[in-house]
């Protein structure tokens, strides 16, 4: 059903947006201390619209806040990639590049969706993902083709994160774009970046899955506890 597909997308964007927001005040330079929260706001803004629309289509009276703050980790359907801990800056930038390159292709396909809200989200989000790709790709190249230490960290990020990319292409709800068909274009988009960054493209990697079925690492539970505590402590409160 469409509302389930929207919920899956919203979970991806909310979780990654929250992960990026954790860099606020901790980024390695002032420019990134401003840039990363702005990337997070893009993702969370998309999540809000998707949660709101999913709640209305579900017809059970749940609002965007209910869906974001009153569900436990086991019912979240985000892919495992977006919940991975920030790690060092190389991990964060590579995770962002992987996800943004996929979502740009996804939203391009969704521009022709039959649902008005989905088309509207796609029109805005595809532009945002273009910026996210440029920003993260520049850092992946800068670190991969930088010092011996930065290159080591970027290679470590590839080794740690590439195994979580396969889940983005698992078949999903038919009312939304076909994820499986996007993998070839996604790889074609990223391989030149890897070449410029002096990184080898991983082959024959065993892909970790489970997030779409609610099987998550303990890190998601800790993140949701932090994110949801205010809403759960004061249910129904308004500003």
N, C-alpha and C positions, 0 to 999 in steps of 0.2 A: 504494500500500500504506500501511497505517496507520503503520508505523514511519517511513516517509519523511516523512509529514505531521508526525509528532511531532518529528522531527529539524529540520524547517524552523521549527517553532514554538520549539524549544529554542534554535536559533541566533539567532532574533530576540531572545529574552529575555536570552541570555548576552551578546551584543554590546552591547545597549543598557544592560544592567546594568553592564558594564565601563566603558562611556562615562560613565555617571553617577558611578561610583566615582572617576573621575579628578578630580572636583570636591572630593574629601575633602581638607581643609586649604587649599583655594583658593576656597571659596565667598565671596560678597560680605558675608555676615553669619553670625554664629555659629549662628543657628537653621537656616540652610540648610546649614551645614557638618555638621549632624546629620541634617537631613531628607533630603538627596540620597543619602548612603550608605544610609539606610534604604530609600529607594525602590529603590536598586540591589540591596539584599539581597532584597527582594520578588521582583524579576525573576530574580535568580540562583537563588533557592530554587525557583522554578517551573522554570527551565531544568534544574536537577539532577534533579528528578523526571521531567521529560520525556526527558532523555538516558538515564536509567536504564531507563525503560520502553521506549524505542525500541531500546536495546541488547538487551534481553531478547527483544523481538518479532523483531528481526533474526535472532537465533540464531547470530551469528558470534563470540560470546564477547567482544564489545567492551563495556567498562564506561562509566560516565558520564565518567570521567577520560579514557579513550581518545578518546571522541567530542569532548570539549571541548579537549583539549590535544595530540592527535596527528593532527589533520587540518589540511591547508594551506588557505589562503584560497580557492583555486579550488574546493574541495569544500564550502565553507560555503554555505548556502542562505538566509541572512538577507536581508531586504529592504534596499534601499539606504538608506532613511530612518534606520534605527537605527545605521548605521555612520558617519553624517555626523559630522564633528568637532563638539565642543561649542560652538565659537565663543564668543560672549559669552552672558550669562545669558538674554537674550531668545531666542536660538537654542535653548538647552537646554530652556527651558520650553515653547516652541512644539512642538519635536520630541516632548517628553513628552506634551503634550496630544494631538497627532495620534495617537500610538501608543496611548495609554491609552484614548481614546475609541473606537478601533477594537476593542481587545482586550476592553473591557467588553462590547460587543455580541457579540463572538465567544464569550466564555466563557458569556454568558447562553444562547446557542444550544447550547453544549456541555453544559449542565446535564442535557440529555436524551440524551446520547451513550450508545451501547450498551456502551462500554468503561468498566469500573469506575474505573480509574486516571484516565482523562480526566475523568469526572464529578467525582471527588474533587478534582482540580486546579482544575476550573472553579468548584467551590463556594467554594474559598478565594480564587482569583485574581480572581473577579468583585467581591468585596468590596475587595480591594486596589486594583483598577483604579478603583473609585469614589473612593477617597481620592486616587489619583494625578491623576485628573481635577480634583477640587476644588483640589488644591494648585497644579497647573500653570495651571488656568484663572484662579485668583485673581491669579497673577503676570502672565499675558498681559493681563488687564484692567488691572491696576495699572500696567504699563509702557506699554501702548497708549494709555491715557487719563491718562498722567502728564505728565512734562515734555516739552518739544520734543525733547530728546535721546533720552529713553526711547522716545518714540513713533517716532522715526526708526529706532531700532534694531529695534523690533518689526516695523515695515513691511519692513525689510531682511530680517528672519528669514522673514517670509511669502514674500517674493520668492525667497529662497534655498531654502526647504524644501518649499513646496507642490508643486513639481514631482516630489517623491519619494513623494507619498502614493498615487498611483494604483496602485503595485505591491502595496499591501496588499490590493487587491480583485481581483487576478488570480486566475482559477480555480486551485484547488489540488486536493489529493487528495480523492476523493469520500467517504472514510470520515470526514471531518471537516466541520464546518459550511461552508455555502456562503458564500464570501467576497463574491462578486459581489452577492448580495442585501442585503448590509449597508451599501452605500454611501449609499443614500438616508437611512437612519436616522443614519449617521455625520455626514452634512452637516447634518441637522436638529439634531443635538446640538451642533454647533460653531458654527453660524451666529449664534445669539444671543450667544455669547461674543464673536465677532468684532464684532458690533454694539455691545456694551457697551464693547469695547476700542477703538472708533472705527477699526476696520480694515475694509477692503473685502475681501469674499470673492472670491478669484481665479476667473476664468472662462476657458475656452478655453486652459488651460495644457497645454503639451506635457509628457507624463509620462515621466520617466526610468525605465527598467527594466533588468533584467539580473541583479540579485542572486540571484533564484531559480534562475538558470542558472549561477551561480558567477562571474559577471562583476562584479567589484568595483573600487572605487577603491583607490589605493595605500595609503590610510589604514588599511584593514582589515588589510593585511599587516603594517604597523608595529604596530598594536594587538595582533595575535595574537603577534607576535614578543616583545613585552613580557609578554603574559599567559602564554605557554607556555614561556618560557625555563627556569624552574626545573624543570618536569616533564620537559622534554626533556633537560636537563643531568643529571638524576638520575632516570632512568626506574625506576619500581617502588619508589621511596623512600616510606617511611611515617613518620608522626610517632611 
